[in-house]
Amino acid sequence: MKVTDAGYTATTISVSGGGRIIGGRPAGCPSSFCGCGAALRVFGHHVPELNLAANWLRFPRTSPAPGMVAARRGHVFVLEQPLGGDMWMAYDANSGGHATRMHARSLRGYTIVNPHG
């Protein structure tokens, strides 16, 4: 399945693996939009310096919890709900095919940060 810039308010589309596409690139976000999408989810507005995923690593480190952010150089996503072990339901902008998904993600290789700290 391919979604091409469906927009932030796109209709939810079910996909295999229990995840779902909830939109495309949010309006006003650059073509690499994981950081921008995460800022919209966490803060409710654009934070231009957070468009770069690596800039999320400037926030304080924390333990995984809903509303915290998993970050590494190159990608970032918002933690929504624990699924067990290192798996979390995540709000994941630009998760592939220029789609924003709500799906299960492993925290392996990511640093958990508190964007409110």
N, CA and C atoms as an extended XYZ file, in Angstrom:
351
Properties=species:S:1:pos:R:3:atomname:S:1:resname:S:1:resid:I:1 pbc="F F F"
N         0.844       -1.169        0.000 N   MET     1
C         0.000        0.000        0.000 CA  MET     1
C         0.887        1.229        0.000 C   MET     1
N         0.539        2.237       -0.782 N   LYS     2
C         1.319        3.470       -0.850 CA  LYS     2
C         0.411        4.642       -0.534 C   LYS     2
N         0.863        5.500        0.359 N   VAL     3
C         0.141        6.718        0.685 CA  VAL     3
C         1.027        7.866        0.266 C   VAL     3
N         0.516        8.766       -0.524 N   THR     4
C         1.318        9.897       -0.967 CA  THR     4
C         0.732       11.174       -0.412 C   THR     4
N         1.384       11.685        0.628 N   ASP     5
C         1.022       12.953        1.244 CA  ASP     5
C        -0.482       13.068        1.465 C   ASP     5
N        -1.045       12.091        2.144 N   ALA     6
C        -2.484       12.062        2.370 CA  ALA     6
C        -2.961       13.193        3.263 C   ALA     6
N        -2.042       13.839        3.962 N   GLY     7
C        -2.404       14.930        4.857 CA  GLY     7
C        -2.648       14.453        6.265 C   GLY     7
N        -2.573       15.362        7.211 N   TYR     8
C        -2.640       15.028        8.622 CA  TYR     8
C        -3.988       14.454        9.020 C   TYR     8
N        -5.048       14.846        8.354 N   THR     9
C        -6.382       14.404        8.745 CA  THR     9
C        -6.912       13.297        7.847 C   THR     9
N        -6.034       12.515        7.266 N   ALA    10
C        -6.462       11.443        6.356 CA  ALA    10
C        -7.291       10.407        7.105 C   ALA    10
N        -8.118        9.721        6.366 N   THR    11
C        -8.911        8.630        6.909 CA  THR    11
C        -7.995        7.511        7.369 C   THR    11
N        -8.326        6.883        8.488 N   THR    12
C        -7.554        5.761        8.993 CA  THR    12
C        -7.674        4.577        8.042 C   THR    12
N        -6.549        3.947        7.742 N   ILE    13
C        -6.512        2.782        6.865 CA  ILE    13
C        -5.853        1.658        7.639 C   ILE    13
N        -6.504        0.515        7.759 N   SER    14
C        -5.920       -0.623        8.468 CA  SER    14
C        -4.798       -1.230        7.649 C   SER    14
N        -3.728       -1.634        8.324 N   VAL    15
C        -2.608       -2.302        7.674 CA  VAL    15
C        -2.268       -3.547        8.468 C   VAL    15
N        -1.538       -4.458        7.859 N   SER    16
C        -1.183       -5.696        8.547 CA  SER    16
C        -0.299       -5.411        9.748 C   SER    16
N        -0.269       -6.343       10.693 N   GLY    17
C         0.576       -6.213       11.872 CA  GLY    17
C        -0.064       -5.414       12.988 C   GLY    17
N        -1.347       -5.129       12.895 N   GLY    18
C        -2.036       -4.448       13.975 CA  GLY    18
C        -1.869       -2.947       13.955 C   GLY    18
N        -1.089       -2.407       13.058 N   GLY    19
C        -0.924       -0.965       12.975 CA  GLY    19
C        -1.954       -0.368       12.051 C   GLY    19
N        -2.002        0.960       12.042 N   ARG    20
C        -2.912        1.629       11.118 CA  ARG    20
C        -2.309        2.944       10.673 C   ARG    20
N        -2.556        3.277        9.437 N   ILE    21
C        -2.132        4.563        8.908 CA  ILE    21
C        -3.161        5.581        9.352 C   ILE    21
N        -2.704        6.653        9.994 N   ILE    22
C        -3.616        7.679       10.484 CA  ILE    22
C        -3.457        8.995        9.731 C   ILE    22
N        -2.545        9.036        8.795 N   GLY    23
C        -2.365       10.250        8.003 CA  GLY    23
C        -1.101       10.174        7.183 C   GLY    23
N        -0.783       11.278        6.580 N   GLY    24
C         0.438       11.410        5.784 CA  GLY    24
C         1.331       12.458        6.422 C   GLY    24
N         1.921       13.295        5.579 N   ARG    25
C         2.771       14.378        6.089 CA  ARG    25
C         1.876       15.500        6.583 C   ARG    25
N         2.013       15.879        7.868 N   PRO    26
C         1.197       16.976        8.389 CA  PRO    26
C         1.481       18.282        7.643 C   PRO    26
N         0.457       19.085        7.470 N   ALA    27
C         0.605       20.372        6.803 CA  ALA    27
C         1.682       21.198        7.494 C   ALA    27
N         2.553       21.793        6.697 N   GLY    28
C         3.601       22.654        7.223 CA  GLY    28
C         4.875       21.940        7.613 C   GLY    28
N         4.886       20.607        7.540 N   CYS    29
C         6.083       19.841        7.886 CA  CYS    29
C         6.941       19.616        6.645 C   CYS    29
N         8.276       19.507        6.835 N   PRO    30
C         9.165       19.230        5.702 CA  PRO    30
C         8.977       17.791        5.205 C   PRO    30
N         9.626       17.452        4.114 N   SER    31
C         9.457       16.110        3.539 CA  SER    31
C         9.975       15.009        4.457 C   SER    31
N        10.986       15.274        5.261 N   SER    32
C        11.416       14.349        6.323 CA  SER    32
C        10.731       14.848        7.589 C   SER    32
N         9.625       14.211        7.952 N   PHE    33
C         8.736       14.853        8.928 CA  PHE    33
C         8.547       14.141       10.248 C   PHE    33
N         9.380       13.177       10.608 N   CYS    34
C         9.145       12.481       11.878 CA  CYS    34
C         9.249       13.433       13.068 C   CYS    34
N        10.245       14.298       13.087 N   GLY    35
C        10.415       15.242       14.199 CA  GLY    35
C         9.299       16.259       14.263 C   GLY    35
N         8.902       16.752       13.121 N   CYS    36
C         7.810       17.724       13.046 CA  CYS    36
C         6.504       17.080       13.502 C   CYS    36
N         6.228       15.876       13.040 N   GLY    37
C         5.019       15.170       13.440 CA  GLY    37
C         4.995       14.871       14.928 C   GLY    37
N         6.151       14.503       15.484 N   ALA    38
C         6.235       14.240       16.928 CA  ALA    38
C         5.970       15.520       17.712 C   ALA    38
N         6.509       16.648       17.265 N   ALA    39
C         6.279       17.926       17.954 CA  ALA    39
C         4.794       18.287       17.938 C   ALA    39
N         4.145       18.062       16.803 N   LEU    40
C         2.708       18.337       16.734 CA  LEU    40
C         1.942       17.462       17.720 C   LEU    40
N         2.341       16.194       17.836 N   ARG    41
C         1.666       15.263       18.751 CA  ARG    41
C         1.907       15.656       20.211 C   ARG    41
N         3.149       16.004       20.537 N   VAL    42
C         3.529       16.287       21.928 CA  VAL    42
C         3.129       17.694       22.368 C   VAL    42
N         3.398       18.689       21.534 N   PHE    43
C         3.207       20.087       21.921 CA  PHE    43
C         1.983       20.745       21.285 C   PHE    43
N         1.425       20.124       20.221 N   GLY    44
C         0.263       20.680       19.559 CA  GLY    44
C         0.565       21.764       18.541 C   GLY    44
N         1.854       21.989       18.272 N   HIS    45
C         2.240       23.005       17.295 CA  HIS    45
C         3.635       22.689       16.755 C   HIS    45
N         4.000       23.361       15.670 N   HIS    46
C         5.314       23.177       15.053 CA  HIS    46
C         6.403       23.752       15.957 C   HIS    46
N         7.500       23.027       16.065 N   VAL    47
C         8.695       23.498       16.766 CA  VAL    47
C         9.834       23.268       15.778 C   VAL    47
N        10.159       24.268       14.942 N   PRO    48
C        11.089       24.060       13.825 CA  PRO    48
C        12.412       23.385       14.182 C   PRO    48
N        12.985       23.702       15.335 N   GLU    49
C        14.273       23.084       15.681 CA  GLU    49
C        14.138       21.589       15.969 C   GLU    49
N        12.918       21.105       16.192 N   LEU    50
C        12.709       19.675       16.432 CA  LEU    50
C        12.384       18.906       15.156 C   LEU    50
N        12.424       19.586       14.002 N   ASN    51
C        12.259       18.870       12.729 CA  ASN    51
C        13.374       17.850       12.554 C   ASN    51
N        14.555       18.159       13.069 N   LEU    52
C        15.696       17.243       13.002 CA  LEU    52
C        15.599       16.267       14.172 C   LEU    52
N        15.462       14.988       13.859 N   ALA    53
C        15.269       13.972       14.901 CA  ALA    53
C        16.354       14.011       15.969 C   ALA    53
N        17.597       14.235       15.592 N   ALA    54
C        18.704       14.240       16.556 CA  ALA    54
C        18.537       15.332       17.613 C   ALA    54
N        17.827       16.410       17.306 N   ASN    55
C        17.646       17.483       18.289 CA  ASN    55
C        16.772       17.060       19.462 C   ASN    55
N        15.978       16.012       19.287 N   TRP    56
C        15.186       15.497       20.403 CA  TRP    56
C        16.091       14.918       21.488 C   TRP    56
N        17.296       14.530       21.135 N   LEU    57
C        18.226       13.950       22.110 CA  LEU    57
C        18.720       14.985       23.121 C   LEU    57
N        18.384       16.241       22.938 N   ARG    58
C        18.760       17.300       23.884 CA  ARG    58
C        17.877       17.309       25.126 C   ARG    58
N        16.708       16.639       25.047 N   PHE    59
C        15.825       16.572       26.206 CA  PHE    59
C        16.404       15.596       27.228 C   PHE    59
N        15.995       15.733       28.504 N   PRO    60
C        16.507       14.825       29.541 CA  PRO    60
C        16.103       13.373       29.284 C   PRO    60
N        16.996       12.465       29.636 N   ARG    61
C        16.724       11.027       29.530 CA  ARG    61
C        15.701       10.638       30.584 C   ARG    61
N        14.913        9.623       30.262 N   THR    62
C        13.889        9.152       31.190 CA  THR    62
C        13.568        7.697       30.899 C   THR    62
N        12.663        7.138       31.669 N   SER    63
C        12.178        5.777       31.446 CA  SER    63
C        10.990        5.826       30.495 C   SER    63
N        10.742        4.743       29.784 N   PRO    64
C         9.579        4.710       28.879 CA  PRO    64
C         8.277        4.925       29.643 C   PRO    64
N         7.414        5.782       29.107 N   ALA    65
C         6.095        6.066       29.666 CA  ALA    65
C         5.275        6.755       28.578 C   ALA    65
N         3.956        6.661       28.665 N   PRO    66
C         3.139        7.359       27.678 CA  PRO    66
C         3.479        8.849       27.618 C   PRO    66
N         3.600        9.375       26.402 N   GLY    67
C         3.930       10.781       26.200 CA  GLY    67
C         5.413       11.070       26.083 C   GLY    67
N         6.246       10.081       26.434 N   MET    68
C         7.690       10.257       26.256 CA  MET    68
C         8.031        9.974       24.789 C   MET    68
N         9.260       10.269       24.410 N   VAL    69
C         9.662       10.162       23.004 CA  VAL    69
C        10.880        9.258       22.872 C   VAL    69
N        10.834        8.376       21.900 N   ALA    70
C        11.976        7.529       21.547 CA  ALA    70
C        12.720        8.235       20.412 C   ALA    70
N        14.006        8.495       20.616 N   ALA    71
C        14.771        9.270       19.638 CA  ALA    71
C        16.110        8.619       19.341 C   ALA    71
N        16.557        8.830       18.129 N   ARG    72
C        17.912        8.493       17.710 CA  ARG    72
C        18.201        9.397       16.516 C   ARG    72
N        19.429        9.424       16.098 N   ARG    73
C        19.743       10.207       14.905 CA  ARG    73
C        19.018        9.561       13.733 C   ARG    73
N        18.163       10.319       13.075 N   GLY    74
C        17.464        9.813       11.908 CA  GLY    74
C        16.001        9.468       12.099 C   GLY    74
N        15.544        9.279       13.359 N   HIS    75
C        14.120        8.988       13.544 CA  HIS    75
C        13.703        9.242       14.989 C   HIS    75
N        12.423        9.538       15.148 N   VAL    76
C        11.827        9.811       16.451 CA  VAL    76
C        10.359        9.401       16.395 C   VAL    76
N         9.830        8.885       17.523 N   PHE    77
C         8.401        8.587       17.612 CA  PHE    77
C         7.931        8.774       19.045 C   PHE    77
N         6.617        8.931       19.216 N   VAL    78
C         6.017        9.216       20.517 CA  VAL    78
C         5.446        7.930       21.106 C   VAL    78
N         5.753        7.671       22.372 N   LEU    79
C         5.245        6.487       23.070 CA  LEU    79
C         3.815        6.727       23.516 C   LEU    79
N         2.944        5.780       23.173 N   GLU    80
C         1.532        5.898       23.507 CA  GLU    80
C         1.106        4.917       24.601 C   GLU    80
N         1.454        3.636       24.446 N   GLN    81
C         0.976        2.605       25.375 CA  GLN    81
C         1.939        1.429       25.389 C   GLN    81
N         2.302        0.938       26.584 N   PRO    82
C         3.194       -0.222       26.642 CA  PRO    82
C         2.484       -1.482       26.159 C   PRO    82
N         3.223       -2.328       25.439 N   LEU    83
C         2.677       -3.590       24.936 CA  LEU    83
C         3.366       -4.791       25.574 C   LEU    83
N         4.394       -4.542       26.355 N   GLY    84
C         5.144       -5.615       26.996 CA  GLY    84
C         6.571       -5.649       26.490 C   GLY    84
N         7.492       -5.905       27.406 N   GLY    85
C         8.908       -5.915       27.031 CA  GLY    85
C         9.324       -4.544       26.525 C   GLY    85
N        10.036       -4.538       25.412 N   ASP    86
C        10.472       -3.259       24.843 CA  ASP    86
C         9.546       -2.783       23.721 C   ASP    86
N         8.360       -3.380       23.617 N   MET    87
C         7.406       -3.007       22.568 CA  MET    87
C         6.399       -1.988       23.089 C   MET    87
N         6.172       -0.967       22.279 N   TRP    88
C         5.221        0.095       22.606 CA  TRP    88
C         4.342        0.396       21.407 C   TRP    88
N         3.080        0.741       21.669 N   MET    89
C         2.245        1.333       20.633 CA  MET    89
C         2.772        2.754       20.491 C   MET    89
N         3.053        3.148       19.255 N   ALA    90
C         3.708        4.427       19.020 CA  ALA    90
C         2.979        5.257       17.981 C   ALA    90
N         3.015        6.555       18.178 N   TYR    91
C         2.615        7.517       17.158 CA  TYR    91
C         3.884        7.766       16.364 C   TYR    91
N         3.899        7.340       15.114 N   ASP    92
C         5.134        7.275       14.333 CA  ASP    92
C         4.968        7.999       13.000 C   ASP    92
N         5.299        9.287       13.001 N   ALA    93
C         5.224       10.087       11.782 CA  ALA    93
C         6.383        9.721       10.853 C   ALA    93
N         6.109        9.678        9.570 N   ASN    94
C         7.080        9.291        8.539 CA  ASN    94
C         7.663        7.907        8.826 C   ASN    94
N         6.765        6.975        9.109 N   SER    95
C         7.166        5.611        9.473 CA  SER    95
C         7.399        4.713        8.267 C   SER    95
N         7.381        5.274        7.094 N   GLY    96
C         7.597        4.525        5.858 CA  GLY    96
C         6.511        4.869        4.860 C   GLY    96
N         6.884        5.032        3.620 N   GLY    97
C         5.908        5.376        2.590 CA  GLY    97
C         5.259        6.727        2.810 C   GLY    97
N         5.948        7.616        3.505 N   HIS    98
C         5.452        8.964        3.826 CA  HIS    98
C         4.122        8.926        4.558 C   HIS    98
N         3.941        7.917        5.422 N   ALA    99
C         2.718        7.766        6.203 CA  ALA    99
C         2.989        8.013        7.680 C   ALA    99
N         1.960        8.437        8.382 N   THR   100
C         1.988        8.523        9.834 CA  THR   100
C         1.152        7.353       10.335 C   THR   100
N         1.755        6.557       11.213 N   ARG   101
C         1.096        5.348       11.698 CA  ARG   101
C         0.996        5.335       13.220 C   ARG   101
N         0.012        4.596       13.683 N   MET   102
C        -0.075        4.184       15.065 CA  MET   102
C         0.185        2.686       15.001 C   MET   102
N         1.356        2.250       15.505 N   HIS   103
C         1.707        0.833       15.402 CA  HIS   103
C         2.710        0.449       16.470 C   HIS   103
N         2.933       -0.860       16.605 N   ALA   104
C         3.875       -1.393       17.595 CA  ALA   104
C         5.292       -1.114       17.135 C   ALA   104
N         6.117       -0.632       18.074 N   ARG   105
C         7.528       -0.356       17.786 CA  ARG   105
C         8.380       -0.866       18.937 C   ARG   105
N         9.551       -1.367       18.610 N   SER   106
C        10.537       -1.742       19.615 CA  SER   106
C        11.332       -0.502       20.003 C   SER   106
N        11.730       -0.441       21.255 N   LEU   107
C        12.557        0.674       21.731 CA  LEU   107
C        14.042        0.406       21.534 C   LEU   107
N        14.388       -0.788       21.062 N   ARG   108
C        15.795       -1.125       20.862 CA  ARG   108
C        16.472       -0.117       19.948 C   ARG   108
N        17.612        0.404       20.390 N   GLY   109
C        18.383        1.353       19.601 CA  GLY   109
C        17.952        2.797       19.780 C   GLY   109
N        16.940        3.034       20.595 N   TYR   110
C        16.442        4.391       20.822 CA  TYR   110
C        16.758        4.852       22.235 C   TYR   110
N        16.893        6.155       22.402 N   THR   111
C        17.029        6.796       23.700 CA  THR   111
C        15.668        7.387       24.042 C   THR   111
N        15.189        7.149       25.260 N   ILE   112
C        13.899        7.698       25.675 CA  ILE   112
C        14.147        9.037       26.349 C   ILE   112
N        13.410       10.053       25.882 N   VAL   113
C        13.573       11.402       26.415 CA  VAL   113
C        12.240       11.945       26.883 C   VAL   113
N        12.324       12.913       27.802 N   ASN   114
C        11.142       13.577       28.334 CA  ASN   114
C        11.056       14.970       27.713 C   ASN   114
N        10.167       15.169       26.738 N   PRO   115
C        10.091       16.471       26.084 CA  PRO   115
C         9.489       17.565       26.967 C   PRO   115
N         9.004       17.196       28.143 N   HIS   116
C         8.414       18.174       29.064 CA  HIS   116
C         9.377       18.519       30.194 C   HIS   116
N        10.549       17.861       30.189 N   GLY   117
C        11.484       18.046       31.311 CA  GLY   117
C        12.534       19.082       31.093 C   GLY   117
